[in-house]
Amino acid sequence: MKAWTRGKVAQRLGLVRPIVQGPFGGGLSSVDLVVAVSEAGGLGSFGAHHLDAAGIAGVAAAIRARTNRPFALNLWLPFEDSDDPPIDDDAYANHAALLAPYYAELGIDPPPRPERFTPRFEDQIEALLDARPAAFSFVFGVPPPAILDRCRTLGIATIGAVTTPDEAIALDRAGVDLIVATGFEAGGHRVSFLRQPEDCLTGGLSLIPQVADAVRAPVIAAGGIADGRGILAALSLGAQAAQIGTAFLACDESNASALHRERLFGDEAKRTGLTRAFSGRLARGLVNPLMTRMRGRENALPPYPVQSWLTGAMRQAAIAQGRADLMPLWAGQSAPLLRHRSASALTAALIDEVEARLLGD
């Protein structure tokens, strides 16, 4: 354990410290945060699934203009019909009608049905491969062999996320370089892909050693890690690095709204829950009135990305109006442990806490 900086993940990615910043989707990632974490010796990550090819190229260029350290770009793999959901105008109008009271509260109209709900994945992955980040991280499945082969040829490390040992085995057999074992405690979306996420709610204490025992690839632990104690626990369980999400999301450098970040340091952080209300996929966030009102109605909601599109307009209006009750506030179960509001202070504290405890062994 005293050689915690020299594990297989750090060696593969060229990191000074085996700390990975969780990638945030939906516009919550920022170049500032990626640069801060990478410059501190960890792996900064940018969630790019909402960006088109030009946006991905622009983000990669902006990061490279400010750091020569490794960084990751993250995409969501197409899952079920997510890349082009089959929904007609009548169905779209019916789904929008479910949210009509909330649009009215915010004084906005429902967003019109777009030509596409999300950028085309084929275009995104081409832009990512052209950008050649140190790592391509992904969620919701296993990339096609051709993509994995191209990553190997280009020297891009592949990082896939799982919520069960079976998912980890699927990634390992495909030749994915590094595997993120994502415990039930994690904030944001549950990244399950072999079974429904409601059936994949194993906590990190159980999941990490099961995944580490099941695969050859080095394991990165995620979920419920917010301080040095969590990093050491993850390493003790067989992980080679720790991925930290909520603690970095709460930093000023992230692109989370000030409203969201303040809630992460408030009493609301003591209570999180799982919901499909905001995106159509199961995700963990701070419990708020909209989440509570939608309980029992989630089976009537459209899948991702339709629901995400419908609530996206609400989110922007809610931020502008200071309405935390009508927007997603993604957070993991360790949010009450948050102490730092800058990425540099957080990263320094994580390193100091780990090394102080190791010296005390």
Steps between C-alpha positions, in 0.01 A plus 500: 500500500791739563567487124149629430625736228661224296199280424404368159244773426750777572761326286262439210375859493817680603353644820690637798215395730236230436210745524245520219251784479161359413369619161179703527244491223234747398730802489627468859861434395738789438841557348604683818433194715673257264808719489509547878484127570743399228750768604478367857611158375163326470286421196266783408193378310249679278153356445441573131187298417295819447751643250513456124823428314603864478432548871715201592787625284470844659506367855805283432683795346410727792630246753823446307558875481527506879659169602719229355390254767275198421124549487193292406201567280183313592210390278177311556475196274170461314271295722174345380351771273682796655687606185175549304190435713189402303246758616239681290351845548194374689706297746736792551210734574356253752834476680538876507150528648613307809732789581256778404440613862873552552544690175215722614661556841818615327315708243646316199365305206581132445803463273413407141584152381852512353619337182738299722498477878875442528805526273567194289737261680684406181598865455594539866733202509676608180564842653626341821739271314626794296561694823704209644456564874702286737181309583158432353261427785148377438183379665196285413665208327795358310633687194510308171829313440592736215496799737709319761748397230534858380558622855779247541656607171485867601631437853174610664425317826142375531312535828159336540257526790306212659257436784531119523775239471331358187525838329866519601565158348336611175732802479804293595430240234468778242847627589407825676810635674357627830172429678310738728304311768213738579333439833140572594618809691605691188327815388363547151387226266516131578703365208360146492465331161445125543200533732267777607682740736243438774643145513862620516521683832804343664701728728868562444614304805364184335540593135865607486657173624260292290598688186871496589484121544307448175715689247857536383472872424588747778199631689406859582260534793211748480209590723503641851862620490545858618815502711828322566331236714286400202803477272685277744194281548466456123867408464470253787211330320703437186458818295803664342353852496202698625250695291346794682191672367284701741792661683636637171153596377468722808816694411482849354678380185218264403220611272230418754288804578569698816157387618595134459840542666354681800249220556787249510633679809160540666273284712337366181820303435410261780225341289541358153274277296474315170266628231422482128312829511763724347655299219299180460795301641553411862724751673589611854455857614392711793134435577292801398128568449489410130668168566249430777200601287604269217524190718249240388472664157841414362373206292298751297809705413674468164849350492827687459564722309139616456441571869841664528407735216163583654648583841805677357301815430361484853852476644620817330193695612523360853864609531414848377214526750679341797258204500703208636171313547457458122847395384728198540756530778726202433691385807636184659440373851825645633400860428483580875878445510574786259731771633682659206379747238805502273640209301859579595414509871298180472774311314768619743285394795435157351873441454587632846233288669615180328869558569442606861310178568763291323775659708296416809480129406 
